[in-house]
Amino acid sequence: MTYSTALRVCIVRVPDDVCPEQPWRRLLSRAELAYCFGLARAGEHLAARVAAKQAVVAALCWPGPVPWQGIEILRTPRQPPEVRLSGAIERWRQAACLAVPRVSLTHAANHAAALAWLPTTPDKANQ
């Protein structure tokens, strides 16, 4: 598969306190929160998803503020993270005939980073 050269990177510092009552509820979906808080080093996983959402917005050249609840970064065992778009950003992506971005996440030692890129040939599952 061929990918475009439009690659976006975002780096986020992991907060010291990752209480579920913090702004995470505004930034992440219930599924994202459940996944992250079910893992060791939850803060790194939370920050990686925030970074991924920012990278997805940049890869799509979305013209507005980050629609936090319109972007989900989901993960199933033995699969790479999957981007799911909904609401205004999904309608905008479809109208612009853009593929659903792919993401890669990493985290370590108080920082998290994400890459997002647009495949040049959209997967049938993500159309």
SULCORUR-V680109 format. One record per residue. N is the residue number from 1. SS is DSSP state (a for helix, b for strand, c for the rest). OMEGA is omega as a letter, one per 40 degrees, with the letter a starting at -180 (999 if undefined). D_LAST is the distance of its C-alpha to the last C-alpha in whole Angstrom. Layout:
BEGIN
n->N ss->SS omega->OMEGA d_last->D_LAST
n->N ss->SS omega->OMEGA d_last->D_LAST
END
This chain:
BEGIN
n->1 ss->c omega->i d_last->16
n->2 ss->c omega->i d_last->17
n->3 ss->b omega->i d_last->16
n->4 ss->b omega->i d_last->17
n->5 ss->b omega->i d_last->20
n->6 ss->b omega->a d_last->19
n->7 ss->b omega->a d_last->20
n->8 ss->b omega->a d_last->21
n->9 ss->b omega->i d_last->23
n->10 ss->b omega->i d_last->25
n->11 ss->b omega->a d_last->28
n->12 ss->b omega->i d_last->29
n->13 ss->b omega->i d_last->32
n->14 ss->c omega->i d_last->33
n->15 ss->c omega->i d_last->35
n->16 ss->c omega->a d_last->38
n->17 ss->c omega->a d_last->38
n->18 ss->c omega->i d_last->34
n->19 ss->c omega->a d_last->36
n->20 ss->c omega->a d_last->33
n->21 ss->c omega->i d_last->34
n->22 ss->c omega->a d_last->34
n->23 ss->c omega->i d_last->31
n->24 ss->a omega->a d_last->28
n->25 ss->a omega->i d_last->28
n->26 ss->a omega->a d_last->27
n->27 ss->a omega->a d_last->24
n->28 ss->c omega->i d_last->23
n->29 ss->c omega->i d_last->21
n->30 ss->a omega->a d_last->24
n->31 ss->a omega->i d_last->22
n->32 ss->a omega->i d_last->22
n->33 ss->a omega->a d_last->26
n->34 ss->a omega->i d_last->26
n->35 ss->a omega->a d_last->25
n->36 ss->a omega->a d_last->27
n->37 ss->a omega->i d_last->30
n->38 ss->c omega->a d_last->30
n->39 ss->c omega->i d_last->30
n->40 ss->c omega->a d_last->33
n->41 ss->c omega->a d_last->33
n->42 ss->a omega->a d_last->31
n->43 ss->a omega->i d_last->31
n->44 ss->a omega->i d_last->30
n->45 ss->a omega->i d_last->27
n->46 ss->a omega->a d_last->27
n->47 ss->a omega->i d_last->27
n->48 ss->a omega->i d_last->24
n->49 ss->a omega->i d_last->22
n->50 ss->a omega->i d_last->23
n->51 ss->a omega->a d_last->23
n->52 ss->a omega->i d_last->20
n->53 ss->a omega->i d_last->19
n->54 ss->a omega->i d_last->21
n->55 ss->a omega->i d_last->19
n->56 ss->a omega->i d_last->16
n->57 ss->a omega->a d_last->17
n->58 ss->a omega->a d_last->19
n->59 ss->a omega->i d_last->16
n->60 ss->a omega->a d_last->14
n->61 ss->c omega->i d_last->18
n->62 ss->c omega->a d_last->18
n->63 ss->c omega->a d_last->21
n->64 ss->c omega->i d_last->22
n->65 ss->c omega->a d_last->23
n->66 ss->c omega->i d_last->21
n->67 ss->c omega->a d_last->20
n->68 ss->a omega->a d_last->21
n->69 ss->a omega->i d_last->19
n->70 ss->a omega->i d_last->16
n->71 ss->b omega->i d_last->15
n->72 ss->b omega->i d_last->16
n->73 ss->b omega->a d_last->16
n->74 ss->b omega->a d_last->17
n->75 ss->c omega->i d_last->19
n->76 ss->c omega->a d_last->19
n->77 ss->c omega->i d_last->22
n->78 ss->c omega->i d_last->22
n->79 ss->c omega->i d_last->19
n->80 ss->c omega->i d_last->18
n->81 ss->c omega->a d_last->17
n->82 ss->b omega->i d_last->13
n->83 ss->b omega->i d_last->12
n->84 ss->b omega->a d_last->11
n->85 ss->b omega->i d_last->11
n->86 ss->c omega->i d_last->12
n->87 ss->a omega->a d_last->15
n->88 ss->a omega->a d_last->16
n->89 ss->a omega->i d_last->14
n->90 ss->a omega->i d_last->10
n->91 ss->a omega->i d_last->12
n->92 ss->a omega->i d_last->13
n->93 ss->a omega->i d_last->10
n->94 ss->a omega->i d_last->8
n->95 ss->a omega->i d_last->12
n->96 ss->c omega->a d_last->12
n->97 ss->c omega->i d_last->9
n->98 ss->c omega->i d_last->9
n->99 ss->c omega->i d_last->7
n->100 ss->c omega->a d_last->7
n->101 ss->c omega->i d_last->11
n->102 ss->b omega->i d_last->13
n->103 ss->b omega->i d_last->16
n->104 ss->b omega->a d_last->19
n->105 ss->b omega->i d_last->22
n->106 ss->b omega->i d_last->26
n->107 ss->b omega->i d_last->29
n->108 ss->b omega->i d_last->33
n->109 ss->c omega->i d_last->36
n->110 ss->c omega->i d_last->35
n->111 ss->b omega->i d_last->32
n->112 ss->b omega->i d_last->28
n->113 ss->b omega->i d_last->26
n->114 ss->b omega->i d_last->22
n->115 ss->b omega->i d_last->20
n->116 ss->b omega->i d_last->17
n->117 ss->b omega->i d_last->15
n->118 ss->b omega->i d_last->12
n->119 ss->b omega->i d_last->12
n->120 ss->c omega->i d_last->12
n->121 ss->c omega->a d_last->10
n->122 ss->c omega->i d_last->7
n->123 ss->c omega->i d_last->7
n->124 ss->a omega->a d_last->5
n->125 ss->a omega->a d_last->6
n->126 ss->a omega->a d_last->4
n->127 ss->c omega->999 d_last->0
END
